[in-house]
Amino acid sequence: MPESPAEEVPGGVAVRGAGPAPCRVVVCRDCCCGTAKVTGVDHAAQTARLEAEVPVRVSACLDVCEQANVVVVQPSAAGRAAGARPVWLGLVNDPDAIEDVIGWVHAGGPGAAPLPDVLDLYTFTPPRLGGTASRDARRVGT
């Protein structure tokens, strides 16, 4: 597969995968996602494959551990202007699912390209964090 181009940014630093992909992928890698708790997945290879193709942000716990491994596809500015919201994907444990995410991002992602039927199987609505206690505060009972 051809390498994705790198984009020059101020200061002359090249950022791999930042060029043609119009949206960003957030990958949860914390207490459950990206750990041995989710068996049979090469988490490092999964993250590296995404990073080789699209802009990726690795996140701490997104507080939906029952959906591990979680990937969130954020729309581009154009997608957001079209009304798109981030698409949450859970149980993304199959290498083919990562390829489907990459293909969708390359096609434009949320708001710019239809969600592939296969990825629809992974979508879920994350619980709202009602603005009160954080996950850590709930854990210690405050």
C-alpha positions in Angstrom: 0.0 0.0 0.0 1.4 3.4 -0.8 2.5 5.6 2.0 0.2 8.5 2.9 1.8 11.9 2.2 3.1 14.0 5.0 2.0 17.6 5.4 4.5 20.4 6.2 3.5 22.5 9.2 5.0 25.6 10.7 8.5 25.0 11.9 9.2 22.5 9.1 7.9 19.4 10.9 6.3 16.8 8.7 3.1 15.3 10.1 2.3 11.8 8.7 -1.3 11.2 7.8 -2.3 14.8 8.2 -2.7 15.6 4.5 -5.6 14.3 2.6 -7.8 12.8 5.4 -10.6 15.3 6.1 -11.5 14.2 9.5 -9.8 12.8 12.7 -10.0 9.5 14.4 -9.8 9.3 18.2 -8.7 5.9 19.6 -9.3 5.1 23.2 -6.2 3.5 24.7 -6.4 3.3 28.5 -7.8 1.0 31.2 -9.7 -1.5 28.9 -9.3 -0.4 25.3 -5.9 -1.2 24.0 -5.0 -3.5 26.8 -4.8 -7.3 27.4 -8.4 -7.1 28.8 -9.5 -7.2 25.1 -7.9 -10.4 24.0 -6.9 -11.5 20.6 -6.2 -7.9 19.3 -2.8 -6.5 18.4 -3.6 -3.1 19.8 -0.3 -1.5 18.8 -0.7 -2.7 15.2 -4.2 -1.4 15.1 -3.2 2.0 16.3 -0.2 2.1 14.0 -2.3 1.1 11.0 -4.7 4.0 11.7 -1.8 6.4 12.2 -0.3 5.4 8.9 -3.4 6.4 7.0 -5.4 9.1 8.9 -5.0 11.8 11.6 -5.2 10.0 14.9 -5.5 11.2 18.5 -4.9 8.6 21.2 -7.2 9.3 24.2 -7.3 8.3 27.8 -10.4 6.4 28.9 -13.6 7.5 27.1 -15.7 5.9 29.9 -17.4 3.3 27.7 -15.3 0.3 28.7 -18.1 -2.2 27.9 -17.5 -1.2 24.2 -13.7 -1.7 24.2 -12.0 -1.0 21.7 -13.6 2.4 21.1 -12.9 4.5 18.0 -14.6 7.9 17.4 -14.6 9.3 13.9 -14.8 13.1 14.1 -16.2 15.0 11.1 -14.1 17.5 9.2 -15.0 21.2 9.4 -17.0 20.7 6.2 -18.8 17.7 7.6 -19.6 19.6 10.8 -20.9 22.5 8.7 -23.2 19.9 7.0 -24.5 18.9 10.5 -22.4 15.8 11.2 -21.5 14.8 14.7 -18.8 12.4 15.9 -19.6 8.8 15.2 -18.8 6.4 18.1 -17.7 2.9 17.1 -17.4 0.1 19.7 -16.0 -3.4 19.8 -13.6 -2.5 17.0 -11.5 -5.6 17.5 -11.2 -6.9 13.9 -8.5 -5.7 11.5 -11.1 -5.5 8.7 -13.1 -3.0 10.8 -10.0 -0.8 11.0 -9.7 -1.0 7.2 -13.4 0.0 6.9 -12.8 3.0 9.2 -9.8 4.1 7.1 -11.8 3.8 3.9 -14.6 5.9 5.3 -12.3 8.6 6.5 -10.6 8.7 3.1 -14.0 9.0 1.5 -14.8 12.0 3.7 -16.2 10.6 6.9 -19.2 11.9 8.8 -21.2 14.5 6.8 -19.3 14.0 3.7 -19.6 10.2 2.9 -22.4 7.8 3.9 -21.6 5.5 6.8 -20.7 2.1 5.4 -23.3 -0.6 6.3 -20.6 -2.7 7.9 -19.6 0.2 10.3 -23.2 0.7 11.2 -22.9 -2.6 13.1 -20.3 -1.0 15.4 -22.0 2.3 16.1 -23.4 3.2 19.5 -24.6 6.2 21.4 -22.2 7.1 24.3 -23.9 7.9 27.6 -24.0 11.6 28.4 -21.8 12.7 31.3 -24.6 14.8 32.9 -22.1 17.5 33.9 -21.9 16.5 37.5 -19.3 14.2 38.9 -16.5 12.9 36.8 -15.8 9.2 36.4 -12.9 9.4 39.0 -15.1 11.3 41.5 -17.9 8.6 41.1 -15.3 5.9 41.6 -14.2 7.3 45.0 -17.8 8.1 46.0 -17.7 11.9 46.0 
